[in-house]
Amino acid sequence: QSALTQPPSASGSPGQSVTISCTGTSSDVGGYNSVSWYQHHPGKAPKLLTYEVSKRPSGVPDRFSGSKSGNTASLTVSGLQAEDEADYYCCSYAGSNNWVFGGGTKLTVL
Amino acid sequence: QLQLQESGPWLVKPSETLSLTCTVSSGSVSSRTYYWGWIRQPPGKGLEWIGTIYYSGSTYYNPSLKSRLTISVDTSKNQFSLRLSSVTAADTAVYYCTRQDGNYHDYWGQGTLVTVSS
């Protein structure tokens, strides 16, 4: 199984919206509604932002939203804040009890 | 609040076996609802799913690691463990243990850096 494809970097100014893509295949992203997104500040534990494509755990601001179209999932961060600067990873179920992560996207708040 | 804590040697010699334990508190590895996972992040790289275990002992391994990997659970100690044999420098990484709810990881340990070096 190959890692899902994410852009290495993304950026936006405070208050703006940024969308990060996560491209897989019909065997993972496109085949299941089982995409999750994680925020990772270096040195800390990753944090679950969304699961099952677009659901948010309690406590996660609605500024974070997930979606999917075909083999590509997306995470949109609205109303960018300084503390949103972090690495973001997507993850998808890939069938046969296997899971695959994306390579990660470093989000910079300008 | 569920907490997970990784423990084990931070330095492992090449060709030897890397062993880590995850201790679960304020929760039970015997839960029939959740699975328990291991994920790693090599320096400067992304996250990689290593494997997952259910309280019953059923295991699911990353195919790229399967031949070297053993994940086990000890319900009496409320722990689950990872053993990765024949390690090389490529296995140097921060290793995280997680609670896995279906297809997502909702709780993570703080992570532990394991370096493979002679």
HADDOCK unambig.tbl for C-alpha pairs under 7 A between the chains (distance, minus, plus):
assign (segid A and resid 34 and name CA) (segid B and resid 103 and name CA) 6.13 0.50 0.50
assign (segid A and resid 36 and name CA) (segid B and resid 104 and name CA) 6.15 0.50 0.50
assign (segid A and resid 44 and name CA) (segid B and resid 110 and name CA) 6.16 0.50 0.50
assign (segid A and resid 45 and name CA) (segid B and resid 108 and name CA) 6.00 0.50 0.50
assign (segid A and resid 45 and name CA) (segid B and resid 109 and name CA) 6.29 0.50 0.50
assign (segid A and resid 45 and name CA) (segid B and resid 110 and name CA) 4.88 0.50 0.50
assign (segid A and resid 45 and name CA) (segid B and resid 111 and name CA) 6.70 0.50 0.50
assign (segid A and resid 46 and name CA) (segid B and resid 108 and name CA) 6.77 0.50 0.50
assign (segid A and resid 48 and name CA) (segid B and resid 105 and name CA) 6.88 0.50 0.50
assign (segid A and resid 48 and name CA) (segid B and resid 106 and name CA) 5.74 0.50 0.50
assign (segid A and resid 51 and name CA) (segid B and resid 104 and name CA) 6.42 0.50 0.50
assign (segid A and resid 93 and name CA) (segid B and resid 103 and name CA) 6.20 0.50 0.50
assign (segid A and resid 97 and name CA) (segid B and resid 60 and name CA) 6.10 0.50 0.50
assign (segid A and resid 98 and name CA) (segid B and resid 62 and name CA) 6.52 0.50 0.50
assign (segid A and resid 99 and name CA) (segid B and resid 49 and name CA) 6.47 0.50 0.50
assign (segid A and resid 100 and name CA) (segid B and resid 49 and name CA) 6.36 0.50 0.50
assign (segid A and resid 101 and name CA) (segid B and resid 47 and name CA) 6.24 0.50 0.50
assign (segid A and resid 101 and name CA) (segid B and resid 48 and name CA) 6.11 0.50 0.50
assign (segid A and resid 101 and name CA) (segid B and resid 49 and name CA) 6.97 0.50 0.50
assign (segid A and resid 103 and name CA) (segid B and resid 46 and name CA) 4.88 0.50 0.50
assign (segid A and resid 104 and name CA) (segid B and resid 46 and name CA) 5.65 0.50 0.50
